Amino acid sequence: MTSKDFIETEDKYGAHNYKPLDVVITRGKGVWLEDVDGNKYMDFLAAYSAVNQGHCHPRLVEVMKEQAEKLTLTSRAFRNDQWPLLAKELCELTGYDMVLPMNSGAEAVETALKAVRKWGYQVKGVEKDKAEIIACDGNFHGRTITIVTFSPEEQYKDGFGPLTPGFKLIPYGDADALEKAITPNTVAFLVEPIQGEGGVVVPPEGYLRKAKEICEKNNVLFVADEIQSGLGRTGKLFACDHEGVKPDVITIGKALSGGFYPVSAMLANKEVMSVFAPGDHGSTYGGNPLGSAIAREALKIIVEEKLPERAAELGEYVMSRLNKIKSPHVDFYRGKGLWIGIVLKDEAGGARRFCEALMKKGVLAKETHWNIIRLAPPLVISKEEIDWALERIEEVLTME
Ligand SMILES: *Cc1c(COP(=O)(O)O)cnc(C)c1O
């Protein structure tokens, strides 16, 4: 079958809930992808930062094979010998007391929403069904009905009502707005320390610290969604680390399993996590031995290959090179670590055509919103590989 056949088959039988670039990938290794026609591409999306460790990392391939031959799923009705070790290693790495395992990122966020609501009723003493959660304009936290309730994107909720009450949106990056929005019923503030889908939006310096202080003062939980920003992407293990902020609750996913198997989690200290009693919440696959074994290794790779340090160093290099490009189309660049948004001028005619031009030159990037090109290669990328890509990025940014 050719690319065209695969695309036609997908479009005939698969739901049309995405509009992918028309490239049919069949193989991946490190930062490189290969399509069914044998063309090679450098991956500058890394599956929305799920593949920070690079495609088909040999250590993950090995662990996955080994564990797949041993035991894959017991459900949490029984215990297994991988989940306890993932839980322990994750807590030791991050400094939290406890962790609750799920599969997709959206499920981790849902878990956090449940936890903070129950904390509000049990610990803070909010009246039944009155809990409020504050989130930010420009957010992306996933696609469940409750999560899209507080999405700023009309399309994400249009046609999916009735939606879930109890959420409030405030401007991102504005700590005063947070202070004003808090009421006695506010149980949590949910925030991405850097907004990924929003277009790699970095809030003003000091925002997270200030927001955390406001939360503390008002007995409100600070919940950081680090599903995309966490695990090395921004140059630290967590993006909140840049401001020395330790959230009350953190959600992680994506790179937690290096692209092999959906694993997500919510991390918190005992006071919050203890609101969950047996039967309160769960997932058939959450904490399964296959996913746990993979996540354990994925975390070891992040630490041992110093992926956060690489992201910091290489990110700075990319940014300095980009700033030298004289492009008629670029408004400005922003980002942190190996996570960069190229914000185009309105006259540039949208980011899609630039992503398509990049694809023709062998670099796969994806636009976010209509005018932002996001650069987020696997963190195992080498300087030579970055130079190769930058040459092509420059060609595209300086085209007509
Ligand atoms: C991707 C993402 C999610 C949702 O993760 P899924 O695995 O797609 O459900 C949630 N929050 C943030 C910040 C994300 O980037």
The ligand as an SDF file (V2000), in Angstrom:
LIG
                    3D

 15 15  0  0  0  0  0  0  0  0999 V2000
   -1.8750   16.5240   26.3000 C   0  0  0  0  0  0  0  0  0  0  0  0
   -2.3280   17.2140   27.5200 C   0  0  0  0  0  0  0  0  0  0  0  0
   -3.3810   16.7180   28.3030 C   0  0  0  0  0  0  0  0  0  0  0  0
   -4.2200   15.5350   27.8810 C   0  0  0  0  0  0  0  0  0  0  0  0
   -3.5070   14.3580   27.7360 O   0  0  0  0  0  0  0  0  0  0  0  0
   -4.1480   13.1350   26.9180 P   0  0  0  0  0  0  0  0  0  0  0  0
   -3.1940   12.0130   27.1600 O   0  0  0  0  0  0  0  0  0  0  0  0
   -4.2260   13.5500   25.4890 O   0  0  0  0  0  0  0  0  0  0  0  0
   -5.4960   12.8850   27.5130 O   0  0  0  0  0  0  0  0  0  0  0  0
   -3.6880   17.3730   29.4720 C   0  0  0  0  0  0  0  0  0  0  0  0
   -3.0110   18.4710   29.8520 N   0  0  0  0  0  0  0  0  0  0  0  0
   -2.0020   18.9770   29.1340 C   0  0  0  0  0  0  0  0  0  0  0  0
   -1.2730   20.1790   29.6350 C   0  0  0  0  0  0  0  0  0  0  0  0
   -1.6390   18.3870   27.9310 C   0  0  0  0  0  0  0  0  0  0  0  0
   -0.6680   18.9270   27.1850 O   0  0  0  0  0  0  0  0  0  0  0  0
  1  2  1  0
  2  3  1  0
  2 14  2  0
  3  4  1  0
  3 10  2  0
  4  5  1  0
  5  6  1  0
  6  7  2  0
  6  8  1  0
  6  9  1  0
 10 11  1  0
 11 12  2  0
 12 13  1  0
 12 14  1  0
 14 15  1  0
M  END
$$$$
